[in-house]
């Protein structure tokens, strides 16, 4: 079968050349794209008459329109608009400003390929968020940072606009969880209106990907602040415990525990256990040291494959709960774990 929905290219009829998208083979799809996005030809001299210094100051500077917007008005190429801006010595906006304007106006587009090989055009937008959230320590910031350290991922993405062929760098924070409650609370703490997304459970030839909830935040400020606070791309095996002010330490560790920690009760004897796992030995060792400094008992660190873990049991969990939930609010804790700590029977 040539394609999931087509037996052959609907344009040329071939099935020998790989399917690309829209029922077209790679050659026909490329011709379609080139035709669709070819620049509009202008009448000779007309663009030059339109692109006066006053026109460019009005549209490019005051209205903050893009080169593509202006090129569409003047019926010329973006390169010619850029040439005229330089000719009139009009200051060129930097890439950060251009990216911000494009995001705010929902003009950043890129192509996404799904599991069936189908290509779709996606519009990237900047969701409302407090860009200064990670600039100052607070209980809310420390708690969210703990979640980022365990369930978050930051990465710069280079996207290509299929229409203009321009590339744009997006600084992105992604947090994912098996349940939506924690993500919803983080978004609220950060005053964000980002959409909560969901990915279904998938089975592949040699592995299974479980269902997961997640969200994306596109923000240079947040990305740079998290880098300053010790977060890095692909951090799971190398991350180090950050320097957290003592007054916010339990909030940070509670965020970590809501991310990578667990608590469970044995139904037969109502005994409680709580454990924490991490791929970074250096991080989990320092986490244990900080718990010990706050009157928690010493624990043995175990290794299982590429992960490290430790466990508290019985009355040790009561001490852990007292530390984790000191001065905490409902908005800064995962209710399921909190209730298990409260329901357990301690001697």
Secondary structure, DSSP 4 states (H G I P E B T S, - for coil): ---SS-SS-TTT--SSSPEEETTEEHHHHHHHHHHHTPPPPPPTTHHHHH--HHHHIIIIIIS---HHHHHHHHTS-HHHHHHHHHHTTPPPPPHHHHHHHHHHTT-EEEEEE-TTS-EEEEEE-PPP--TTTTTS--HHHHHHHHHHHHHEEEEEEEEE-TTT--EEEEEEEEEEESSHHHHHHHHHHTT--PPPEEE--EE-SS-EE--EEEEEEE-HHHHHHHHHTT--TT-TTT-------GGGHHHHHHHHHHHHEEEEEETTTTEEEEEEEES-HHHHHHHHHHHHHTTPPP---EEETTEEEEEEETHHHHHHHHHHTTT--GGGS-HHHHHHHHHS---
